[in-house]
Amino acid sequence: MSDYRQPGPAGRRRLEDVNENVTQTAEREDSRYEAVRSRDARFDGVFFFAVETTGIYCRPSCPAVTPKRHNVRFFPTAAAAQGSGFRACRRCRPDAVPGSADWNVRADVVGRAMRLIGDGVVDREGVTGLAGRLGYSARQVQRQLTAELGAGPVALARAQRAHTARVLLQTTGLPVTEIAFASGFASVRQFNDTIKAVYAATPSGVRAAAPARERASRAATPSAGIPLRLAHRGPYRAGPVFDLLQREAVAGIEEVSGPPGRRVHRRTLRLPYGTGIAAVEERPGRPRTGSGGWLDARLHLTDLRDLTTAVQRLRRLFDLDADPYAVDERLGADTRLAPLVAARPGLRSPGAADPGELAVRAVVGRAEAERLVRRYGKALDAPCGTLTHLFPEPAVLAGAEPHGTAGALAAALADGTVRLDPGADRDDAERALLALPGMDARTAAVVRTRALGDPDVGPPGTDVPDTWRPWRSYAVNHLRAAGEWEQDR
């Protein structure tokens, strides 16, 4: 006899728990439907909704006529919607929304897995490689992702490949065959089948349906770069981010040019299949406070298979997957921070395009980093203006200058003693950093904040109240931007 039919207290409690869960789910879905009715862009990427009568899934802010409630289903990911047989809406392009802010900051295995999948690990190493990096079995990873996100790692990676393919189809003139393999598909047939399933169109049809802006850029060859719009939710205070990048720029691998408000950040990238040069523009004018916006970018890649990885690294560098509504609401309730948040809505906590590089630079400083680039950096095959090198690899630095804290850090990065990749456990990484000779807690905190994207780091030895949790990294940035906290503190 099941627990639900037993007359004792345990059976009643179990039934009450089930009823409570059902009620909570219904209330949550009703709230999501209200977000759909109001076309609330704050929830773009947080969840997706599908319409059973049309077979289409959308982002919450889709401008189409709101469907009836009984025809709507909700999904935590685009991959889950696709796995249930729904295809992407051509009006709101739900595959192009910012990533989930929740998964971006979470430190559990699901959050770490999502960051690794975004970095292209499944495409390069398979599910076994993903599981190995997380320290779990492939079966455990499959079970946890499916239970929470409605799709396993293969489906999540497939949805990402489809998005990459659409970007290449609509912004470049590359042959379809080249796009298929550049997007990570194993065959042209698999590519064609996926595009048809996700977009209800052939690759040629997806290309023909490109918006006018993207059609205009299609004449550019890959050597001219791939134009992109890096979407973000809510307001984005770009000025302080570009200020920081300009102060930190290391000659040879980075530059920031142009007047404030219209600056361009350019840098070199070491990627799994080759190298790249990225350019990201600072958008002029006041930050948008409504539905969000984007940063214009252009990527020059020696191997187009690196597109997804390069985009994800730029998103982490510019903190584009943050949820400014949640951050500002929490910090704005604090008496000290309220006027700072009101003055700078959407202030971000910049990350790193290359976590290992950031860690070494945090230890040695800008001047020494420039010396390391000149002496040990790998020269680009095709320099672009002042961008001439890649930052030295850890193994090269460990072999050339093994002494001191920087040498110990480089050796630990090279042999895996210190892991700073998107799937690294933040606590484990910090402990490994602090075990290095000469490493101080303050530098380790910088690495945790920037290289590992931790939103809740309070600098050691400072009075950062717990009431600012879980956004202490953002709170410190507000104080710095207001001049109430020294930049090098």
Secondary structure by P-SEA (a helix, b strand, c coil): ccccccccaaaaaaaaaaaaaaaaaaaaaaaaaaaaaaccccccccbbbbbccccccccccccccccccccbbbbccaaaaaaabbbbbcccccccccccccccccccaaaaaaaaaaacccccccaaaaaaaacccaaaaaaaaaacccccaaaaaaaaaaaaaaaaaccccccaaaaaaaaccccaaaaaaaaaaaccccaaaaaaaccaaaaaacccccccbbbbbbcccccccaaaaaaaaaaacccccccccccccbbbbbbccccccccbbbbbbbbccccccccbbbbbbccccccccaaaaaaaaaaaaacccccaaaaaaaaaacccaaaaaaacccccccccccaaaaaaaaaccaaaaaaaaaccbbbbcccccccccccccaaaaaacccccaaaaaaaaaaaccccccccccaaaaaaaaaacccccaaaaaaaaaccccccccccccccccccccccaaaaaaaaaaaccccccc
